[in-house]
Amino acid sequence: MYGLDAEERAVVATVRDFVDNEVRPVARELEHANTYPEELIDQMKELGVFGLAVPEPYGEVLVSAVCYAQVTEELARGWMSLAGAMGGHTVVCKLIDTFGTAEQKKTYLPRLATGELRVTMALTEPGGGSDLQAMRTHALRDGGDYVINGSKTWITNARRSGLVALLCKTDPTATPAHRGMSILLVEKVPGFTVSKDLPKLGYKGVESCELSFDDARVPGDALLGGEEGQGFSQMMKGLETGRIQVAARATGVARAALDDALRYAQERESFGKPIWQHQSIGNHLADMATRLTAARQLVLHAAARLDAGERCDMEAGMAKLFASETAMEITLNALRIHGGYGYSTEFDVERYFRDAPLMIVGEGTNEIQRNVIVRQLVARGGLQ
């Protein structure tokens, strides 16, 4: 059901080899030093990773959402930060391809496909969190331009992105509030600054920033799709891809933790036998593998619905919810299995444990996902 064609299998295999040969040998050192992985990002550009959501004639290798999820899992298995570096980029590529004007597609998609131009999306605000309709950032018309004022936070790759898909209010008086929201494609202009890098528990190397807009002026044709008031629905559609991507990141981190725990449990002995033969450890490993398999199936199911053109906000929410909670559980159990070594920075399991919580709170908290799921459950009259 979730099979890939030969070309897509080759894409996943190429990324898997890149992770094993280039990423895993250096990830621990780069992560501990909080060093931006410039060389790895350049290699990802060469592999075409940043163009996987860009169709012809603007890109070269458009893949299915199922393939994209598997690529994401492979990257996160090596270092979750790399999967995060391409996550928002892909969502904005799909937004421009789906909703952009012909001129916007022509201007941005070819450079986004190669990674020459990097892009991120800006939704969250310091006082808003998941309550997007309470946002205060606004862009008001002034002649043929928009003048932007406000701030955003937790914006990945902001310092290295030449373009930001900014969700803001173009009509602050609209009722309900979401009808007054639009997306502006904002390049680096006077009045737009990256004001702060945020310190983090995990997700190191790739920066997360605060953005400030102080009378930042952009032309009217920066409006995605050319029609005001469409931003909220556009972004909600984009978040279907975003939540599948975050769920796939979670399965990648969980897979890495399980792989390390399984290997360690076969090498480590206590009381005269490998520790996996002790029932408590064996039960942990069995449960970890079972939950990971279930999480991956939810991710692939949501991705397959997206590929089929079906609404999948409930399925993406389920995948994100279950996969992220699973990653948290599996990384904790991997740490338990490693014992004292799991608490040491000489082993990777402590990194997995620090990275896992991001997927619980990112791209809409899991509490928000439950709201999305139950609303759709009622609207659809139950599970189909």
C-alpha positions as CSV (number, residue, x, y, z in Angstrom):
1,M,0.0,0.0,0.0
2,Y,2.8,2.4,0.8
3,G,5.3,1.2,-1.8
4,L,7.7,3.4,-3.7
5,D,8.6,3.3,-7.3
6,A,12.2,2.5,-8.3
7,E,13.2,6.2,-8.5
8,E,11.9,6.9,-5.1
9,R,13.5,3.9,-3.6
10,A,16.8,5.1,-5.0
11,V,16.2,8.6,-3.4
12,V,15.7,7.0,0.0
13,A,18.7,4.7,-0.4
14,T,20.9,7.6,-1.3
15,V,19.8,9.6,1.7
16,R,20.3,6.5,3.9
17,D,23.9,6.1,2.6
18,F,24.5,9.8,3.2
19,V,23.3,9.5,6.8
20,D,25.4,6.4,7.5
21,N,28.6,7.6,5.8
22,E,28.6,11.4,6.4
23,V,26.1,12.3,9.2
24,R,26.4,9.8,11.9
25,P,30.3,10.0,12.2
26,V,30.1,13.7,12.9
27,A,26.7,14.4,14.4
28,R,27.7,13.9,18.0
29,E,30.6,16.4,17.8
30,L,28.7,19.0,15.9
31,E,25.7,18.7,18.2
32,H,27.7,19.1,21.4
33,A,29.5,22.1,19.9
34,N,26.2,23.5,18.7
35,T,27.8,24.1,15.3
36,Y,25.8,24.8,12.2
37,P,26.3,21.8,9.8
38,E,27.2,23.9,6.8
39,E,29.0,21.1,4.9
40,L,26.2,18.6,5.5
41,I,23.6,21.1,4.4
42,D,25.6,21.7,1.2
43,Q,25.7,17.9,0.6
44,M,21.9,17.8,1.1
45,K,21.6,20.5,-1.6
46,E,23.7,18.4,-4.0
47,L,21.5,15.4,-3.2
48,G,18.4,17.4,-4.1
49,V,16.8,17.1,-0.7
50,F,15.6,20.7,-0.7
51,G,13.8,20.2,-4.0
52,L,11.8,17.1,-3.2
53,A,8.5,19.0,-3.0
54,V,9.1,21.1,-6.2
55,P,7.6,19.9,-9.4
56,E,8.7,20.4,-13.0
57,P,9.5,22.7,-14.7
58,Y,10.9,24.3,-11.5
59,G,12.5,21.2,-9.9
60,E,13.9,17.9,-11.0
61,V,12.8,15.2,-8.5
62,L,9.3,15.7,-7.1
63,V,8.5,12.7,-4.8
64,S,5.4,11.5,-3.1
65,A,4.6,12.4,0.5
66,V,5.3,8.7,1.4
67,C,8.8,9.0,0.0
68,Y,9.3,12.4,1.6
69,A,8.3,10.9,5.0
70,Q,10.9,8.1,4.6
71,V,13.6,10.6,3.6
72,T,12.8,12.7,6.7
73,E,13.0,9.6,8.9
74,E,16.4,8.7,7.5
75,L,17.8,12.2,8.1
76,A,16.4,12.3,11.6
77,R,17.9,8.9,12.3
78,G,21.2,10.5,11.7
79,W,20.6,13.9,13.3
80,M,17.2,15.3,13.9
81,S,18.5,18.9,13.3
82,L,19.1,18.1,9.6
83,A,15.5,16.9,9.2
84,G,14.4,20.1,10.9
85,A,16.5,22.2,8.5
86,M,14.5,21.0,5.5
87,G,11.1,20.8,7.2
88,G,9.8,24.4,6.9
89,H,11.6,24.7,3.6
90,T,9.5,21.9,2.1
91,V,6.2,23.3,3.6
92,V,6.8,26.7,2.0
93,C,7.7,25.1,-1.3
94,K,4.4,23.3,-1.3
95,L,2.6,26.5,-0.3
96,I,4.1,28.4,-3.2
97,D,3.5,25.6,-5.7
98,T,-0.2,25.2,-4.5
99,F,-1.2,28.8,-3.9
100,G,1.4,31.0,-5.5
101,T,0.9,33.2,-8.5
102,A,2.6,32.3,-11.7
103,E,5.2,35.0,-11.1
104,Q,5.8,33.8,-7.5
105,K,6.4,30.3,-8.7
106,K,8.8,31.4,-11.5
107,T,10.7,33.7,-9.1
108,Y,11.2,31.4,-6.2
109,L,10.7,27.7,-6.9
110,P,13.8,27.1,-9.2
111,R,16.1,28.6,-6.5
112,L,14.3,26.8,-3.7
113,A,14.6,23.5,-5.5
114,T,18.4,23.7,-5.6
115,G,18.7,25.1,-2.1
116,E,20.4,28.3,-3.5
117,L,17.6,30.1,-1.7
118,R,16.5,28.9,1.7
119,V,13.1,29.6,3.1
120,T,11.4,29.3,6.5
121,M,7.9,29.9,7.7
122,A,7.0,32.2,10.6
123,L,3.8,31.6,12.6
124,T,4.5,31.5,16.3
125,E,4.6,34.7,18.3
126,P,6.1,35.3,21.8
127,G,2.6,35.8,23.4
128,G,0.6,33.6,21.1
129,G,1.9,30.0,20.8
130,S,-0.6,27.7,19.3
131,D,-3.4,30.4,19.3
132,L,-2.7,31.7,15.9
133,Q,-5.8,33.8,15.8
134,A,-4.5,35.9,18.7
135,M,-1.4,37.0,16.7
136,R,-0.5,40.6,16.7
137,T,1.9,40.9,13.8
138,H,0.2,42.9,11.1
139,A,0.9,44.2,7.6
140,L,-1.1,47.2,6.5
141,R,-1.4,48.6,3.0
142,D,0.5,51.8,2.2
143,G,0.0,52.6,-1.4
144,G,1.2,49.6,-3.3
145,D,3.2,48.1,-0.4
146,Y,2.6,46.4,2.9
147,V,4.2,47.8,6.0
148,I,4.8,45.0,8.6
149,N,5.1,45.4,12.4
150,G,5.3,42.7,15.0
151,S,7.5,39.8,16.1
152,K,7.8,36.0,15.7
153,T,9.6,33.4,17.7
154,W,11.0,29.8,17.4
155,I,11.7,30.3,13.7
156,T,14.1,27.7,12.4
157,N,16.9,28.6,10.0
158,A,16.0,32.3,10.2
159,R,19.5,33.6,9.9
160,R,20.2,31.5,6.8
161,S,16.9,31.9,5.0
162,G,16.7,34.5,2.3
163,L,12.9,34.3,2.3
164,V,10.3,34.0,5.1
165,A,6.7,32.9,4.6
166,L,5.1,35.2,7.2
167,L,1.6,34.6,8.5
168,C,0.2,37.9,9.7
169,K,-2.9,40.0,9.8
170,T,-3.6,42.2,6.8
171,D,-7.1,43.1,8.3
172,P,-6.8,43.3,12.1
173,T,-10.5,44.1,12.4
174,A,-11.8,41.0,10.6
175,T,-14.3,38.7,12.4
176,P,-13.6,35.9,12.9
177,A,-9.9,36.8,13.1
178,H,-8.6,34.1,10.8
179,R,-10.4,35.8,7.9
180,G,-8.0,38.7,8.2
181,M,-4.8,36.7,7.9
182,S,-2.5,36.5,4.9
183,I,0.9,35.0,4.0
184,L,3.5,37.4,2.8
185,L,6.7,36.2,1.1
186,V,9.2,38.4,2.8
187,E,12.8,38.8,1.7
188,K,15.5,40.6,3.8
189,V,14.4,44.2,3.8
190,P,15.1,47.2,6.1
191,G,13.1,47.0,9.3
192,F,13.2,43.1,9.3
193,T,15.8,41.8,11.7
194,V,16.7,38.5,13.3
195,S,16.8,39.8,16.8
196,K,17.8,36.8,19.0
197,D,18.9,33.1,18.9
198,L,17.0,31.0,21.4
199,P,19.0,28.6,23.7
200,K,17.5,25.1,23.5
201,L,17.6,21.7,25.3
202,G,18.1,19.9,22.1
203,Y,17.7,20.5,18.3
204,K,21.2,22.0,18.4
205,G,23.3,23.2,15.4
206,V,20.3,24.6,13.5
207,E,19.3,27.9,15.0
208,S,15.8,28.9,16.3
209,C,15.3,32.6,16.3
210,E,13.1,35.6,17.2
211,L,12.2,37.9,14.3
212,S,11.3,41.6,14.6
213,F,9.5,43.7,12.1
214,D,9.6,47.5,12.6
215,D,7.9,49.2,9.6
216,A,9.4,46.6,7.3
217,R,8.1,47.4,3.8
218,V,7.4,44.8,1.1
219,P,5.8,45.1,-2.3
220,G,2.1,44.2,-2.7
221,D,3.1,41.3,-4.9
222,A,4.6,39.6,-1.9
223,L,1.1,38.5,-1.0
224,L,0.9,34.7,-1.5
225,G,-1.6,34.0,-4.2
226,G,-2.5,37.7,-4.6
227,E,-5.7,37.6,-2.5
228,E,-5.9,38.8,1.1
229,G,-7.6,36.8,3.8
230,Q,-6.5,33.4,2.6
231,G,-3.4,32.9,4.8
232,F,-4.9,30.9,7.6
233,S,-6.5,28.3,5.3
234,Q,-3.3,28.2,3.2
235,M,-1.1,27.6,6.2
236,M,-3.5,24.9,7.7
237,K,-3.1,23.0,4.4
238,G,0.6,23.4,4.6
239,L,0.7,22.1,8.1
240,E,-0.7,18.8,6.9
241,T,2.7,18.3,5.3
242,G,4.5,19.9,8.3
243,R,2.9,17.6,10.8
244,I,3.6,14.5,8.7
245,Q,7.2,15.7,8.5
246,V,7.5,16.2,12.3
247,A,6.0,12.8,12.9
248,A,8.6,11.3,10.5
249,R,11.3,13.1,12.4
250,A,10.0,11.5,15.6
251,T,10.1,8.0,14.0
252,G,13.7,8.7,12.9
253,V,14.8,9.6,16.4
254,A,12.9,6.7,17.9
255,R,14.5,4.3,15.3
256,A,18.0,5.5,16.1
257,A,17.3,5.0,19.9
258,L,15.9,1.5,19.3
259,D,18.9,0.6,17.1
260,D,21.4,1.8,19.7
261,A,19.5,0.1,22.6
262,L,19.2,-3.2,20.7
263,R,22.9,-3.3,19.8
264,Y,23.9,-2.4,23.3
265,A,21.6,-5.0,24.8
266,Q,23.4,-7.7,22.8
267,E,26.9,-6.5,23.7
268,R,26.4,-5.7,27.4
269,E,26.4,-8.7,29.7
270,S,25.3,-9.0,33.3
271,F,24.8,-12.1,35.5
272,G,26.5,-14.1,32.9
273,K,24.3,-13.3,29.8
274,P,23.5,-10.5,27.4
275,I,21.1,-8.1,29.1
276,W,18.4,-8.5,26.4
277,Q,17.9,-12.0,27.8
278,H,16.7,-10.5,31.1
279,Q,13.0,-10.2,30.9
280,S,12.7,-6.6,32.0
281,I,15.1,-5.5,29.2
282,G,13.6,-7.8,26.6
283,N,10.1,-6.5,27.4
284,H,11.3,-2.9,26.9
285,L,12.8,-3.8,23.5
286,A,9.7,-5.6,22.4
287,D,7.4,-2.7,23.4
288,M,9.7,-0.2,21.8
289,A,9.7,-2.1,18.4
290,T,6.0,-2.5,18.5
291,R,5.2,1.1,19.2
292,L,7.7,2.3,16.6
293,T,6.1,0.1,14.0
294,A,2.7,1.4,14.8
295,A,3.9,5.0,14.7
296,R,5.5,4.5,11.2
297,Q,2.3,3.0,9.9
298,L,0.4,6.1,11.1
299,V,2.9,8.4,9.4
300,L,2.7,6.4,6.1
301,H,-1.1,6.3,6.3
302,A,-1.3,10.1,6.6
303,A,1.2,10.6,3.8
304,A,-0.7,8.2,1.5
305,R,-3.9,10.2,2.1
306,L,-2.0,13.4,1.2
307,D,-0.8,11.8,-2.0
308,A,-4.3,10.8,-2.9
309,G,-5.5,14.4,-2.5
310,E,-7.7,13.6,0.5
311,R,-8.1,15.7,3.5
312,C,-5.6,14.5,6.1
313,D,-5.5,17.0,9.0
314,M,-6.9,14.3,11.4
315,E,-4.5,11.6,10.1
316,A,-1.5,14.0,10.2
317,G,-2.5,15.0,13.7
318,M,-2.8,11.4,14.8
319,A,0.6,10.6,13.3
320,K,2.3,13.6,14.9
321,L,0.6,12.9,18.3
322,F,1.4,9.2,18.5
323,A,4.9,9.3,16.8
324,S,6.1,12.1,19.1
325,E,4.9,10.5,22.3
326,T,6.4,7.2,21.1
327,A,9.7,8.9,20.4
328,M,9.8,10.3,24.0
329,E,9.0,6.9,25.5
330,I,11.5,5.0,23.3
331,T,14.3,7.4,23.9
332,L,13.7,7.2,27.7
333,N,13.7,3.4,27.6
334,A,16.9,3.5,25.4
335,L,18.5,5.5,28.2
336,R,17.3,3.1,30.8
337,I,18.7,0.1,28.9
338,H,22.1,1.8,28.6
339,G,22.1,2.4,32.4
340,G,24.7,4.9,33.5
341,Y,26.2,5.1,30.0
342,G,22.8,6.5,28.8
343,Y,23.4,9.5,30.9
344,S,26.9,10.1,29.4
345,T,27.5,12.4,26.5
346,E,29.9,9.8,25.1
347,F,26.8,7.9,23.9
348,D,24.1,9.2,21.5
349,V,21.1,8.1,23.5
350,E,21.2,11.3,25.6
351,R,21.0,13.3,22.5
352,Y,17.9,11.4,21.3
353,F,16.3,12.0,24.7
354,R,16.9,15.7,24.4
355,D,15.7,15.9,20.8
356,A,12.5,14.0,21.3
357,P,10.5,16.6,23.2
358,L,10.6,19.1,20.3
359,M,8.2,16.9,18.3
360,I,5.7,16.9,21.2
361,V,5.5,20.7,21.3
362,G,6.5,21.7,17.8
363,E,4.1,22.2,14.8
364,G,1.2,22.5,17.1
365,T,1.4,21.0,20.6
366,N,0.0,17.5,21.1
367,E,-2.8,19.1,23.1
368,I,-3.7,21.0,19.9
369,Q,-3.5,17.8,17.9
370,R,-6.1,16.2,20.1
371,N,-8.4,19.1,19.5
372,V,-7.9,18.7,15.7
373,I,-8.5,15.0,15.9
374,V,-11.7,15.2,17.9
375,R,-13.2,18.0,15.8
376,Q,-12.6,15.9,12.7
377,L,-13.8,12.8,14.4
378,V,-17.2,14.5,15.1
379,A,-17.4,16.2,11.7
380,R,-16.7,12.9,9.9
381,G,-19.1,10.9,12.0
382,G,-16.4,8.7,13.4
383,L,-13.5,6.7,11.8
384,Q,-14.1,5.6,8.3
